[in-house]
């Protein structure tokens, strides 16, 4: 059993009404002999999400991580947490591309587009 297994097992039975905080996950991993920081726990969760594990989170005070219980649960998380970040990053890239194109006219056309 590795730290990822411990984190997943701890989150698996959690819901949006009863999420587990990252500090609790850090402490649980320590109990099993793994010394992980809050940042490392978040990285492990990010990697599991990239593998398709439906770990959701509540970011408000008292929030934490939990498993998706339904498509509606997932879509609410997706539309309120992931989609705004993706949209913001696309908008930022678009504006920076425009600025770079203005600034570096001679080479921007061939490298950006």
C-alpha positions in Angstrom: 0.0 0.0 0.0 1.4 3.4 -0.9 0.3 6.9 0.0 -2.0 7.2 -3.1 -3.9 4.1 -1.9 -4.3 5.6 1.6 -5.6 8.9 0.2 -8.0 7.2 -2.1 -9.3 4.9 0.6 -9.9 7.8 2.9 -11.7 9.8 0.3 -13.7 7.0 -1.2 -16.6 7.1 1.3 -16.7 10.8 1.7 -19.5 13.0 0.3 -19.9 16.8 -0.2 -21.6 16.9 3.2 -18.7 15.1 4.9 -15.4 15.9 2.9 -12.0 15.1 4.3 -9.5 18.0 4.7 -6.1 17.7 3.2 -4.5 18.1 6.7 -6.5 15.0 7.8 -5.1 13.2 4.7 -1.6 14.3 5.7 -2.0 13.0 9.2 -3.5 9.7 8.0 -0.6 9.2 5.7 1.8 9.8 8.6 0.0 7.1 10.6 1.0 4.7 7.8 4.6 5.9 7.6 4.3 8.3 4.7 5.5 11.8 5.3 3.6 14.0 2.8 3.1 17.7 2.9 -0.3 19.4 2.1 1.2 20.2 -1.3 2.1 16.6 -2.0 -1.3 15.4 -1.0 -2.9 17.9 -3.5 -0.4 16.8 -6.2 -1.4 13.1 -5.6 -5.1 14.1 -5.9 -4.4 16.1 -9.1 -2.6 13.0 -10.6 -5.5 10.7 -9.6 -7.9 13.1 -11.3 -5.8 13.0 -14.4 -6.2 9.2 -14.3 -10.0 9.7 -14.3 -10.7 9.3 -10.6 -13.7 11.4 -9.7 -12.3 13.1 -6.7 -14.2 16.4 -6.1 -13.6 19.1 -3.6 -15.3 21.8 -1.6 -13.1 24.9 -1.4 -15.2 26.9 1.1 -14.2 27.0 4.8 -14.5 23.6 6.3 -14.2 22.0 2.9 -12.1 19.1 1.7 -12.2 16.2 -0.7 -14.9 13.7 -1.5 -15.9 11.3 -4.2 -18.5 12.1 -6.8 -21.8 10.4 -6.1 -23.7 11.2 -9.4 -23.4 12.9 -12.8 -25.1 15.9 -11.3 -22.5 16.0 -8.5 -19.6 15.8 -11.0 -21.1 18.4 -13.4 -21.6 20.9 -10.6 -18.0 20.5 -9.7 -16.8 20.7 -13.3 -18.9 23.7 -14.2 -18.1 25.7 -11.0 -14.5 24.7 -10.4 -12.7 23.4 -13.5 -14.4 25.3 -16.3 -13.8 28.8 -15.0 -10.1 28.1 -14.6 -9.8 26.7 -18.1 -11.7 29.7 -19.5 -9.5 32.1 -17.6 -6.4 30.5 -18.8 -7.6 30.5 -22.4 -8.5 34.3 -22.1 -5.0 35.0 -20.6 -3.2 33.1 -23.3 -5.2 34.9 -26.0 -4.4 38.3 -24.6 -0.7 37.4 -24.1 -0.6 36.0 -27.7 -2.0 39.3 -29.0 0.6 41.3 -27.0 3.4 39.1 -28.2 2.2 39.5 -31.8 2.3 43.3 -31.4 5.6 43.3 -29.6 7.4 40.8 -31.9 5.8 41.4 -35.3 8.5 39.8 -37.4 8.6 36.4 -35.7 5.2 36.1 -34.0 3.2 35.1 -37.1 5.3 32.0 -37.8 5.6 30.8 -34.2 2.2 31.5 -32.7 0.0 30.4 -35.5 
